């Protein structure tokens, strides 16, 4: 049986190809599933229509993939993982982990099968990860695998931070206390100066009064004598 393929059939034929196939395969599989039609004059028109549709879809898909590639190219993503000696990870980073992190960072859904990772990552470090969107469109993202802090390390850092905050607070309180004491001392000194000045003024005033009284007494005595 000679048929014209109106859809791509992997490992068999592409749209537009004319092939001889087994009668049973053609009647029971290809034709019922609308993958191929009998090779006749009508088939040519169907094939041309399908080819145009396929070309349009491929063009739209390529445009979408190129736009996606622009968003992905050079993208920096970070994955934290627990590590032991010599920066060896306890587990590994897989293409599924990378796809998930890309999705978290950009909101873009990437099929993990498109992420070309020769083998899982087992060490802390930086990596250029290719993502094969199409045969010719392969942007790369920059992956940094960093060590995830363990509970003990995290608690030590938090404790150190708290101590630093406390120390800064104590220094600030000491400075404020010293400033208050200096201010109080200055105020007391000022009050003492003012008190001393007032006493001196009172003494001067008393002396002036005494002198005035003495002068008045002497004047009165002289007048009586005369």
C-alpha positions in Angstrom: 0.0 0.0 0.0 1.3 3.4 -1.0 0.5 6.2 1.4 1.3 9.9 1.8 2.2 10.9 5.4 0.3 14.0 6.6 1.9 14.0 10.1 5.4 13.2 11.2 5.7 9.7 12.4 9.0 9.2 14.4 11.5 6.8 12.8 9.0 6.2 9.9 8.5 9.3 7.8 7.9 13.1 7.8 5.0 15.1 6.5 4.8 14.9 2.7 6.8 11.7 2.2 5.3 9.0 0.1 6.1 5.4 1.2 5.0 1.9 0.6 3.8 0.4 3.9 2.2 -2.9 4.8 -1.5 -3.0 4.1 -2.4 -3.9 7.7 -0.1 -1.1 9.1 -1.7 1.4 6.8 -5.3 0.4 7.2 -5.3 -0.4 10.9 -2.9 2.2 12.2 -1.8 5.1 9.9 -5.1 5.9 8.2 -7.4 5.6 11.2 -5.1 7.8 13.3 -5.0 10.4 10.4 -1.2 10.0 10.1 -1.3 9.2 6.4 -3.7 8.9 3.5 -3.7 6.8 0.4 -1.5 8.3 -2.3 -3.9 9.8 -4.8 -4.6 13.2 -6.3 -6.6 14.3 -3.2 -3.7 13.4 -1.0 -1.5 16.1 -2.6 -3.8 18.9 -1.5 -4.0 17.5 2.0 -0.2 17.3 2.2 0.3 20.8 1.1 -2.2 22.1 3.6 -0.5 20.2 6.4 2.9 21.4 5.3 1.8 25.0 5.5 0.3 24.5 8.9 3.5 22.8 10.2 5.7 25.6 8.8 3.5 28.2 10.5 3.6 26.4 13.8 7.3 25.9 13.6 7.9 29.6 12.8 5.7 30.6 15.8 7.5 28.1 18.1 10.9 29.3 17.0 9.9 32.9 17.7 8.7 32.0 21.1 11.9 30.0 21.8 14.1 32.9 20.8 12.3 35.2 23.1 12.6 32.7 25.9 16.3 32.3 25.1 16.8 36.1 25.6 15.3 35.8 29.1 17.5 32.8 30.0 20.8 33.7 28.5 23.3 34.7 31.2 20.6 34.3 34.0 22.2 33.8 37.4 20.7 31.2 39.6 21.8 30.0 43.0 21.2 26.6 44.6 22.1 25.9 48.3 23.2 22.4 49.3 24.8 20.7 52.3 28.5 20.0 51.8 31.2 18.2 53.6 35.0 18.2 53.3 36.6 19.5 50.1 33.4 21.1 49.1 31.8 17.7 48.2 28.0 17.8 48.4 26.2 15.2 50.5 23.8 14.7 47.7 23.8 16.0 44.1 22.3 18.7 41.9 20.3 17.3 39.0 18.6 18.8 35.9 15.3 18.6 37.8 16.8 20.8 40.6 18.0 23.3 38.0 14.7 23.4 36.2 12.9 24.1 39.5 15.3 26.9 40.4 14.9 28.5 37.0 11.2 28.4 37.4 11.4 30.0 40.9 13.7 32.8 39.7 11.8 33.6 36.5 8.4 32.1 36.6 9.2 30.3 33.4 8.4 26.6 33.2 11.4 24.7 31.7 11.2 21.0 30.8 14.0 19.3 32.8 14.8 17.2 29.7 15.9 20.4 27.9 18.6 21.1 30.5 21.8 19.5 29.2 23.7 18.2 32.2 26.2 15.6 31.4 26.1 14.3 35.0 24.7 15.4 38.3 26.8 18.1 40.1 28.5 16.9 43.3 30.7 19.9 44.2 30.4 23.5 45.4 31.2 25.9 42.5 30.0 27.8 39.4 28.7 26.2 36.3 27.5 27.2 32.8 24.3 25.1 32.1 23.0 24.9 28.5 19.3 24.6 27.9 18.4 23.2 24.5 15.1 24.8 23.6 15.4 23.7 20.0 18.1 22.2 17.8 19.8 25.5 17.2 18.6 27.7 20.2 20.7 26.8 23.3 20.9 29.6 25.9 23.1 29.1 28.9 22.3 30.0 32.6 25.0 30.6 35.2 24.5 28.3 38.2 26.2 28.9 41.5 26.1 26.0 44.0 26.8 27.3 47.5 27.0 25.7 50.8 23.9 25.6 52.9 24.6 26.6 56.5 23.9 23.9 59.0 21.8 24.5 62.1 24.9 24.8 64.4 26.7 27.2 62.2 23.6 29.3 61.8 23.0 29.4 65.6 26.7 30.5 66.1 26.3 33.3 63.6 23.0 34.4 65.2 24.6 34.3 68.7 27.6 36.3 67.4 25.3 38.9 65.9 23.3 39.2 69.1 26.5 39.7 71.1 27.7 42.4 68.7 24.3 44.1 69.0 24.5 43.9 72.8 28.1 45.2 72.9 27.1 48.1 70.6 24.2 48.8 72.9 26.4 48.8 76.0 28.9 51.1 74.3 26.1 53.5 73.4 24.7 53.4 76.9 28.1 54.1 78.4 28.6 57.1 76.0 25.1 58.4 76.9 25.8 57.9 80.6 29.2 59.7 80.3 27.6 62.5 78.4 24.9 62.8 81.0 27.5 62.9 83.8 29.5 65.6 81.9 26.4 67.6 81.4 25.4 67.3 85.0 29.0 68.3 86.1 28.9 71.3 83.8 25.5 72.3 85.2 26.7 71.9 88.8 29.8 73.9 88.0 27.7 76.6 86.4 25.4 76.7 89.4 28.4 77.0 91.7 29.8 79.9 89.7 26.5 81.6 89.7 26.1 81.1 93.5 29.6 82.4 94.1 28.9 85.4 91.9 25.7 86.1 93.8 27.6 85.9 97.2 30.2 88.3 95.9 27.5 90.7 94.7 25.8 90.5 98.1 29.0 91.2 99.9 29.8 94.2 97.7 26.2 95.4 98.2 26.6 95.0 102.0 29.9 96.9 102.0 28.3 99.7 100.0 25.4 99.9 102.4 27.8 100.0 105.4 29.9 102.7 103.8 26.7 104.7 103.0 25.5 104.3 106.6 28.9 105.4 108.0 28.9 108.4 105.8 25.4 109.4 106.8 26.3 109.0 110.5 29.4 111.2 110.1 27.4 113.9 108.3 24.8 113.9 111.1 27.5 114.2 113.7 29.2 117.1 111.9 25.9 119.0 111.6 25.2 118.6 115.3 28.6 120.0 116.2 28.2 123.0 114.0 
